[in-house]
Amino acid sequence: MRPRRALRVLAALAALAAAVPAADSAAQGGSGAWAIVGGTVHTLGPAGTIENATVVISGGRIQAVGRDVAVPPGAREIDARGKVVTPGLFDSMSAIGAVEISLEESTRDFATEQPRLGAAFRVADAINPRSTLIPVNRIEGLTRALVAPRATTGPIAGRAATIHLGGGDPVTDPAAALVVALGEEGAERAGGSRAAALALLAEALEDARDYARHRAAWERAERRPYAPSRLDLEALQPVIAGEVPIAAQVERASDLLAALRLAREQKVRLVLVGGAEAHLVARELAAAGVPVVLDPLANLPESFESLAATLENAARLDAAGVAVAFTSGESHNGRNLRQGAGNAVAHGLPWEAGLAAMTRVPARLWGLDSYGTLEPGKDADVVVWDGDPLEVTTAAERVFIRGEAVPMVSRQTLLRDRYRDLGGPLPPAYDKP
């Protein structure tokens, strides 16, 4: 690089660094003890909603929540009077950290066309903790996500990971669910028929059971060949043991019932993802105790398998007793999750159920026992909002992830601040040589 060009690049980097607002320590991030005082706290736990409450954070966890909680000596206080405090939000189907630029193949790591990798494909190994999408989403209250693979060479896409959007290693569980595509997409991946996708999935599960019972004989070449690879057979063991759920992406009512039948016959745990027509079979889903992850903004038919899509989907499922979690269907804009929740509430879903679908419910679905509610001992994923979090005009003022106050800064805020005053002098990088 020529010296003059190098100087311009260094000047540009310095200008970006200078654009970080010199706000208080919460805006810049920080650990230690914190006390959020005076807010309306929606705990999502047994304590319910507490007015004029204090939340004490220390050691990465919530230490106390209540109206008469004393602020510990030395704790930094946040005045939350007139504000709302909730757990951090969870997007239950995302690719955050596994994609950077959707149209640039080299930055997409959520799928593989390697036919030997189905269940063995683990998207956790490709997650980039320095992705610019992480701060963009977390400063708007999103603190957790399920990062899911996409099916390409067959109906089995691979294993999804749960992540947090704070600092350090983001992966909390590298194999939280086995993602499969059924319905229309499954048919495409399996040769043209929905029935083929179901048959291939059943075969893989049955082969995994046989492999578990006869592993030694298989290693001595005394057992028949299996359809899945050895790596896939090993990866399927937690699924057939009931330790990890199958997250089946499916929309049409008849396909939802077919997925229920397969789960019942194969004795596996099931989470349905998509479920545009789930409200048509709500009673069956409730009876089976199978939860649904859906996009609350799905309204118009995108194909023949979602003709009955409606904004009342979540409300009807909740009324029938089905556990509902939300996904934005986005990675760059997972932060829009709460807008979808607000729409679901506007169409009949109880307000607290809308918040629970982004916090407590996904924590239960994906095995996150330490997250999802504001209770002593839980991970301190906490957001302070300047109003109702289900209103689009509301903003997150403070975000904590596992007790760390994350910097309220992203690439977008840096660009905003850099070009806010167009009447002033341009940064040195724009000076002509």
N, C-alpha and C positions, 0 to 999 in steps of 0.2 A: 504494500500500500504506500502510495506517495506521501511524503511528510505533510503536505498541505491538506490532503484528503483525510489523513489520520487525525490531524488536529480538528477538522470539522466534525468527524465522528465522535471524538472525545468531548467536544463542546456540546454536541447533541445529547450525549449520555448525561453530561453534567446538568444540562437544562432539564432533562426528565427527572433527575434526582432532586433538583431544586423545586420541582413542581409538587412534590409530596407536601401536603398541607401541614404546617406546624401546629397541629391540634394537641389535645390533651393526651395523656398516656393511653387511654382506652382506644382512641382513634389510631394511635401508632402501634397498638398491640402491647401485650404484657401479661405476665403471670403473677403469682402471689395471691393474697387474699383480697376479695372484693365483696362489697355489700351493695346490692341494688335495693334502694329504699323507696317505699311509698307508692309502688305501682299496683295495678290490678293484675294479679298473678293467676294465670290459668295453669294449674299444676298438671292437669290430665290424670291425676292420681286420686287416691281416696279423699284428699283434702279439698278437691274440687277447685272452685275459684275463690280467691282470697283478696278482698279489697285492702288497700293501704298496707301491703305486706312487704316484708323484707326477705330477700334471697341472699344467703351468704355462700360464697364460693371460695374454696381453698383446696390446695393439693389436687387440683384437677376435678374435684367433685363438689356436689352440692352438700353443704354442711348443715344448713338449716333453712326452713321456709316457714313463714308465719307472720301474724300481725304483731306479736309482742317479742319478736326476736331482737336481741341486742346486737349492735354492730361491734365486732371484735376489735380490740385495740390494734391500731396499725393498718386496718383494712381500708382500702380505697373505696370511697362512697360514690355511687351514681344516683343522682336524684331522678327517680322515676315517677314522681307525682304527676298524675294526669296521663300516664303512659300505660302501655300494656306489655306484660312479660309472659313469654311462652317458651316451651322447648324449641330448639332448633328444628328446622323442617327437613323432611326426608323425601327424596324423589325415588320412587320405587322401580323405575326402569329408565336407565340413562346410559350414556357413553362418556361421561365426564372423565377426563384423564386418559381416555383411549382414543380420542380424536381431537385434532386441533383445527384443521381446515377441512371441511366436509368434502370439498371438491379436489383436494390434494391427496392422492392415494398414499403417499409416503407417510402421512400423518394419521392414517386410519388403521387402528390395530384391533378392532373389535370383531374381526371375522377372518377366517382362513379358508382357502380353497384346497388345503391339503386333505385328501380323502381319508387318510389314516387317523386323522384327529377329529373326533366328534366330542364325546364326553370329556376326553382328555384335554381339550383346548381350554386353557385357563386364562381368561382375559386379565386377571390380576397381575400377571407377569409383565404386561406391557403398559401398565398405568404410569403416567408421567406426573409426579407430584408437583412439577413446576409448570404445568399447563396454565396458560393464561385464562382458561375457562374457570378454573377453581376460584380465584379471587373475584371474578365477575359475578359468580353465583353466590358466594358466601357472604359478600357484603350486603346482600338482600335477603339474608335469613336462612339460606339453604346450608345446612351443616353436614348432612349425610346423603348418601346415594347408593343405590344398587347399580353397579356397572355391569351391563349384560352384553354377551356376545350375540352375533347375528348368524342365523343359519345360512349356509351356502351350498355345500355339497350333499346335504341330507337334512332330515328333519331335526337332528340333534345339533344344536348350535355350540354347546360347551357350558362351562361353569362360570357363573356370575360371582362377582365380588362385592362385598359391602365396603365402603370407604367413608372416612371423615374428610372434611375439607379444610382441616387445620394444617399445622406445620408437621414436618417429619414424614415418616412412612404413612401414607394415607390408608393402607389396606387394613381393615379390621377382621375380615374373614375372606380368604382367597377362594373359598368354594362354598358360598352361601346358598346356591341353588343351581340346579341343572336346567338350562333354558332349552326348550324345544319349540318347534314351529308346527302347529297343526292347522286345520282349516285350509283356507285358500293358499297361504304361503307354504304350509307343509306339503300340500299336494304338488306345488311347483317343484319343491326340493326332492320329492320322492318319486317323481316320474309321471305325475299328472292326475293323481287321485288322492282324495282325502283318506280313503281306506288304506292306501299304500303307506302313508305316513304313520298311521296308527299301527299297522302291521310291523313296520321296521322298528318302531319304538318298542313294541311288545317283544319282538325277537331279541333286541339288545338287552332288555331287562331279564328275559329268561336265560339268555346265554350267560349273563353276569352271575345269576344264581347258580347255574351249573358249574361255572368256573370256580365260584367260591366253595362249592362242595367237593370239587375234584381238581383243585389246583395242582396238587402233587402229581396226579396222573397226567394232567395236561402237560406239565413240564417234562414228563418222560415220554411225551408224544403217544400216550395211551388213551387219548380222548379225542373225540371228533373235533375238527376245526370249528372255530366260532366266527360268526359274522363280524363282530367288532374286533379291533386290534387289542393286543394285550394292554396297551395304555388305556384304552377306553374301558376295558373290563375292570381294571383296577379303579378307575375314576367312578365307575357306577356302583361300587360297593357301598358307600354311604347312602346312596339313593335307595337301594333294595333293603338296606337295614333300617330305613325310616329316619335316618339322621338328617338328611338333606331333602328338601322338597323339589319336585319338578315344577318349574314355572312354565306353563304351557301358554303360548301366544295363540289365541283363538277368539273369534268374534261371533260367529253364527250360533244361534240357539241350539240347533241340532248338533253342531260340533262341540259345544259346551257339554251337552249330555253324553256325547261319545267319549270325551275326555274323562268325565266322571266314571263311566263304565270301565275304561281302561285302568284308572287309578284303583277302582274297587277290585278288579280282577287281579291286578298286579300287586295289590297291597302296598301302594306307595303314597306318600303325601303329595298333595296337589295344591298349587296356587294358579288361578286362571288370570291371564294378563290380556288386556284388551276388552273383551266382553261387551262389545257394542250392543249385543242383543241379550245380555245377561238378565235384564229385567223380565224377559219373557219366560225364563225358567227359574225365577227367584226362589220359589218354594222348594224346588229340587236341590238348588245350591245350598239353601239354608239347612235342609234335612241332612245333606251330606257333610255339612260343616266346612265347606270349601270357600275360601275367601276369593275376592276379585280385586285385581289391580286395574284401574281404568283411568282414562283421560276424561275428566269431567267436562271438557269442552267439546267432546265428540258429539256432534249433533246431526250432521248431514251424512247420508250414505256415501262412503268412499268406494264401495264395490257392492256386488250382489250379496256379500256375506254380512253387510251392515245396514240392510234396508230399514231396520227398526231402531236405528240410533236415535237417541233422545237425550236432551239435557236433564231429564228427570231420572236417568238411569241410576245414579247414585242414591237418590232419595228413595226410589222404589226398592232397591236392594236392601238398603238400611232398614226400611220399614218391615221387610220380610225377615230380618234377622241375619242377613249376610254381612260378614266383615268386609269393609271396603277400604282400600288404600288408593292413593292417587299417584299418577305419574303425569309429568308434563309432556312426555313424548319428545323432549328436547335435551340437548346437551349444552348448546350455547346459551339457551334461555330457560334452563331448569328453574330459574328464579321466578318464572311466570306460574309456577305451581299454585301459588296461593290465589292467583286470579281465577284459575279453574275452580278452586275450592269455593271461592266467593260466588261463582256462577252456580255451582251445585247447591249452595245454601239458598240462593235466590230462587231455585227451582224445587224447594221443598226439603232439602236435607237439613237436619238440625245443626245449628252453628257449631256446637262442640264436636259433633260427629265430623264436620268439615275439617276442624283443626286436628282431631284425632287421626283422620285419614292421612295426615302428613307427619304424624309423630308417633303416637302410641301404637296404632295398628301396624305400620310397617316394622316397628321394633319387634313386635310379636311375630310377624310373618317371617322375618329374616333372622331371628334368633339373637337379637341384641338386647340382652337382659339388663344392661347397664344404661340404656338410653330410652328416651321416649316420654318420660314424665319428669316433672320437677319435684323430686323427693330426696331427702337426705340419703347419701350414699350413691346416688346416680351420677353418671358423667355430667359435667356441667356444660351441656350444650344449651345455651340460654340466649334469647334474643329480646332486646328492649325495642318496642315499636312506638312510634309517635301517635298511633291510633289503632283502629281495628285492623289486624293483619290481613283480613279477608277483603279489605277495600283497596282498590288499585292506587289510590292517592296516598296510602300509608307508606312510610319508609322505615327501614330498620336503622336505629340510631347506634346501637351497640350489639355486637355479636361475640359470643364466647363459644369456643369449641374445646371441649375437654378441659375447661378451666382457663384457657388462654384467651385473652381479649385480642381478637384478630384485627390487624390494621384495616381500617375502612377505606382501602385504596385498591384500585385495580388499574389495568391498562386504560380502561375507558375514563376513569376519573382523572388520570394523569393527562390524557389528551384533552379532556374538557378544560382542565385548569390551565393547560399550556396555551390554548387558543381562545380562552374566554374573552380576553381583551384584545381584539383585533386592531385597535387603534394605536397600541403601543409598539415599541420596537420589537422586531423579531429576534428570536434567540440567536446566539453567535453562529450556529450551524448554518444559518440562512444568509450570512454575509457572503457576498461574492468575492472571490480572491482578487 
